[in-house]
Amino acid sequence: MATVSNSAAVSHVGKIRSNNQDSGYSGRHLFVVADGMGGHAGGDVASAIATKRIIDADHDYQSPQDAEFALQAALIAANSQLADTVFEHAELTGMGTTVSALVVLEGEVAIAHIGDSRIYLLREGELSQITIDHTFVQRLVDSGRITEQEAMVHPRRSVLMRVLGDVESSPEIDTSILATFAGDRWLICSDGLSGVVSNAGIAAALKSDLDARAVADRLVKESLDGGAPDNVTIVVVDIGPAGGRVDIPTVVGSASAPLAFGEEPSRSRALRMSSLRLHPVRETHFEPDSQDYFSELIEEDNRRARRRKITGLVAIILLILAIVGVAILGYRWTQTRYFVGVEGGTVAIYQGIQQDLGPISLSSVYEDTDLKVSELRVYDRQQVEQTISANSLTDALLIVERLHDASVQ
């Protein structure tokens, strides 16, 4: 039966944030990524508390159903612990964390998920996103209001609808049981990776022959190369034949350090609480999973869509007006030009230019003279039939006069 053959966990603060609010764990059977929210008010504390509590679920299970239930119970227990911590430390009010976790058994995995961290599976060269983001924009995508491409640049893409924290006593947690086979490669990551590196980039790294740690390091580097505006935490799990694996559990990110918070913060905590930043950071935040709030955001999004449509319509109208204006000015210019040609066997003065614009003629007969083309000399007749350009009406009259004099001679 297939089970874990290799795994690794890596976490990086990124290029902009001043502290790491992510936590990650790579254990014997359990693998976790938690992305804290609440900024300096306690995002790092939230992810650390949740991860340390969920790690207790890293042991053998008789069935995948037992593992699924244990994961769900661990996340609920972590949620309660976060609420108790906020009750005792009011300065941490508003903190929360996402959690994506999986337990690997022989031939199956149990998954628990809440928030917008993600679990991916690479199987036979195909990358699949296993979890669904609990975000406002994902709801818009699911309801068909926006596309996946629009979601990536939506102004409310950072709004989470479900997290662990001090808001709900029994948050809704997604759980599932899936089969796994030798050759599968699982990835758990915070949005510091998925929000920067494309699915194609993630797939390319996972497809490589590198081991789990090297793949994790490569993905972190790609996120850094992309700007890394957020913390980046990655756990890679390779599935192979059962037997012979002995790994040392690894904790990364904020959960790897002792918790430091309270009414009298330590120097390290005080430094983390500093409001000084070299660059602006887009904070992830949580909004209650209520229909009223969702409806309000939908209406706001509709208003934004209407404004975009109006702006687009105005732009199209202005473009049309500009084209019409240019066309009018161009036509007026053509009517300042003249040429001499043939009209019904006689020499005529035309106003405009010789060229036509599709079915639209850019010239008309200004004056039909009595001079017959047949009376012209051979050379002059050929010139008139091919038209003779004139810079002005006066020039055109002079040309006709010359032709007449030459024909008389």
N, C-alpha and C positions, 0 to 999 in steps of 0.2 A: 504493500500500500504506500501511496505517496504521502510525504510529510515534509517538514522544513529541512532543507539541506544547507542553507546559508542565509544569513540575514545581517542587516546593519542599520544603525540609526545615526543620523547626522543632523545638527541644528546650527544655524548661523544667524546672527543678529541682523544681517543685511547691511545696506549702505547708508540708510537714513535714520532708522530708529536708534535710540540711545540705550535701550535695554531689550532683552529677549523675552517676549511674552509667550513664546511657544514652549511646549514640552513634548518629548518623544520617548518611547520605550520600545526596545527590542528584547524580548525575553525568550523563554524556552518554547512556550505555546502562544503567548499573548503579545500583540503588537499594537501600539497606540500612538496617535498624534493628537495633541490638544493645542488649540490656538486661543490664547486668552484675549479678552476684550475689556475695555474700561480704561485703556491708556495707562497713565501713571497712577491711576486710582486703584490698580490691582489686577491688571490683566495677567501679569506674570504670576501673581499669587494664585489666581483662579486656576490657571492651567496646571500649576504645580500641585495644588491641593487635589484636583481631580485626578491627575495622573498617578500620584502617590496612592490614592484610594483605589483606583482601578487596577493597579499592579497586583493587589491582593488576589485578583482573579486568575493569576498565572499559575495554573496547575493542571493536572490531568482531569479529563472528564470521561464519563462512561458513554456519553452520546452527544451528538451535536446540539440536541435540544437542551441538554443540561448546560452546555457551554453558552448557548444563546440566552437562556434564562439567567445564568450567572452574570453575563455581560450586562444585561439590562438592569439587573439588581445593583451591580457595581456602579453604573452610571446614576441611578436613582439615589444611591447612598452618597455618591460624590456631590450630587445636587443638594442634598440635605446638609452635608458638611459645609458647602459653600454658604448656604443660607445661615447656618449657625455662626460661621465666621463673620459674616456681615453684621449679624445681630450683636456680636461681641466687639466688633471693630467698625464703627460707623463710617470711618474714613474710607472703607472699601466698598461702600454702597455703590451699586451699579456694575460691579465686576461680574464677569461671566466667562464662559469658555465653550468652544466647540470641542467635540470629541469624535474621532473615528477610530474604531478598534476592531480587531479580528483575532479570533482564536483558531489555531490550526490543529486539526485532529488528523487522523489517518484517512486521507481521501476526501475530507470535507473541511469547510471553514464556517465558523459562526461569526456574524458581523453585527455590530451595534454602531449607530451613527446619529449625530445631531449637529446641526450647523453647516458650515461650508468648507470644512476640510474634506478631503476626498480620498476614496479608495479606487484604484485602478487595477485592472488585470490585463497582463499581456499573455495571450495564449496563441500559440502557433503563428506568431508574428502580427496578430491583430490586437490592438489596444481597445479596451472597453472601460468606460466609467461606470463603476458599480453603484456608487452612492448618488443620491440626488441632493443638490444644495437646498438648504432651508433658507432661501433668501427671497426678498421681494421680487427681484428681477426674474428669478427662476419661475415664480408664479406667473409672471407676465408671459414668459416663454411658454409655459405649460398651457396657458389659456389662449395662446395664439395671438396675443396682442403685440408682441415684439419677436424678432428673430434672435437666434443665438449670437449673431454678429452684433446686433444692436445692444444685447445684454452686456457685452464686454465693455461698452463705453457709456452705459446708462449712468446718469448722475446718482442713482440710488442703488448701485450695484453692491455697496458695502452694508446695506441694511439687512440684518439677520432677523428671521421670524421665529427661530427656535434655537435656544442655547441652554446650557446648564448655568445656573446662577441663583440669585435670590428673588426671582420673580414668580416662578411657578413651583409648587411643591411636587407636582407629578408631571414633568415635561414629557411630551410625546417623543419617543425614541424609535427610530427605524431599526428593525432587526431582520435578519435573514440568514438562511443556511444555503450554502452553495457547494457544489462538488469542486474538487481541485485535483489536478493530475501532475505527474512528473513533467517538468519542463515549464510549468506555469511560473510566472514572476508577478508578485503582488507589489503594489506601491501604495503607501499611505503618505499623504502630504498635506501641509497647510496651504492656504491660498497664496502664500508668498512664492510658491512654485507655480501653481496652476494659473495664477493671475498674471504671470510674466512669460512663462515658457509655453509655447503652443503644444497642442496634442501631438502634432507631428514631431516636435522636438523631444517631447517626453518619450514617445514611442521609439524614436531613433536611439535614445540612450538605453532604454530597457532592452532593445533588441541586440545590443552589443554583447560581445563575449566577455566583458568585464565581470568581475565578481560583484556581490551586492554592495560592498563598501565603495568600490571604485565607481559603480554606477551612481550611488548616492552623492559622492563627491563631484562627479561630472554634472549632475543635475543642479547642485548648489552653485557650481561655477557658471552654468548657463543662466541661472537666475541672477547672479551677480553681474554677469555681462549684460543682462537686460535692464540693469538699474537697481534691482532688489529694493524696492521701496518699503518692503515689509520683511519681518522675520521669515526665515525659510527653514522648515523642518521636514525631513524625509526619512521614511522607513521603507527599506526594500526587503522583501521576503522571497526567497527562491524555494521552489518545491522540487524534491527529488525522491529517490527510493528511500524507503524507511530504513532506519538503523545507522549507527555510527556517528551521529551528530551530537557534539557537546559544545554548547555556546555559553558564554558568560553573559548574563543579562546586562543590558546597557541602558542607562538613563541619560538623556541629553536635554539641553535647554534649561529653562528655569527650574524644572523639577530636579535637576542634578545638583542644585545648591540648597543649603539649608534655608527654610522659610525665614524671612525677616520682615515683620510688620508689627504694628501696635501703636498705642498712643504716644510712646516715646521711641520713634524709629531709630534703628542703628544708623551709623554713618553711611554704610553701603546703601541702605534703604533711602536715606535722605538724599544721597546722590541720584538714586533712580527717580526720586520724586521731583528732581529739578525740572523747572519749566523751560529751561533754555534748550533751543534746538537750532541746529544750523540750517535745517531744511524743513519745509512744511510736510506733514505726514497725514495721509488720508486715514482717519480712524474708522475701524469697523465698529458699528454700534447695533444695538438690539432694539427692536420695537415689538410690543406685544402682539401675539398671534391672534388678533381679533378681527372680526369681519368689518367693524366700523373703521378701524385704521386701514385695513386693506382697501376698503371702498374709497376712503379718502385719498389714498395714494393712487388708486386707479383713476380717480377723477382728476387728480393733479397730472398724471401721466397723459390723460386724454386732453387736458388743457394744453400741455406742452406739445402734443401731437398736432392739435389744432393751430397753435402758433406756428409750428414748423410748416404746416400746409399753407397758412396765410402768407408766411414769409416766402415760401417757394412760389406761390401764385403771383405775389407782387413782383418777385424777381423775374418770372416769366413774362409778365405784362411789360415790365421795364425793358426787358430784352427785345420783345416784339416792337415796342415803341422806338427803341434805338435802331432796330433794323429798318423799320418803316421810315424813320427820319433820315437815315443814311440813303435809303432808296430814293426818297423825294429829292434830297440834295443832289444825288447822283443824276437823277433824271433832269433836274433843272440845269445842271452843268451841260448835259448832252444837248439841251435846246439852245445853248449859246454857240454851238458849232454848226457849220454848213458844209454842203458839198454839192457838186454838179453831177447829174446823172441823166438817165433816160426815163421818160414817162410817155408811153403811148406813141413812140416814134419821134418825139420831139425832145429837145434839151430842156431840162427842168432844174430848178434850184431846190434842194432839199434842206430842211431844218432838222438838225439832230446828227447822229453818227450812223455810219454804214452798218454796224453790227446790230443784231437783234438779240433780245434776252428771251430765249425759248420762243413761245408764240407771241411775245410782246415785241412790237416794232418800236425802235427807238428813233425813228425818223418819219417825217411826213413832207409832202410837197408844199413848198413855200410859194413858189411861183413857176407856172408852166409857160415857157417862152414859145414864140412862133418859129424858132429855128429848128428845122427838121434835121434829124440825125443823118439822113441820107445825103444831105447837101454838104456835110462836113468832109474834110480831107480824110484819107484812110487813117492816118496816124491819130488825128484828133478824134475820129469816130471811135477808135479803139480805146482811147483815154477816157472818153465820156462813158462808154459802155462799162468800163471798169471803175468808174466814178473818180472825180477829181476833188480832193479835199480842199477846203477853204478855211482860213482862220476866222473869217467874219463874213457878214452879209455883203459888205462892200467888196471884199475879195472875190466872193462868188459872182457878183455882178460884173466885175472886171473880167473874170474868166469867160463869162458868157459873151461879153462884148468882144473879147479877143477871138473867140470861136466864130462869131458872126463875121467879123472883118476878114478872117482867114477864108471863110466859105465864099465870100463875095469875090475875092481875088481868084 
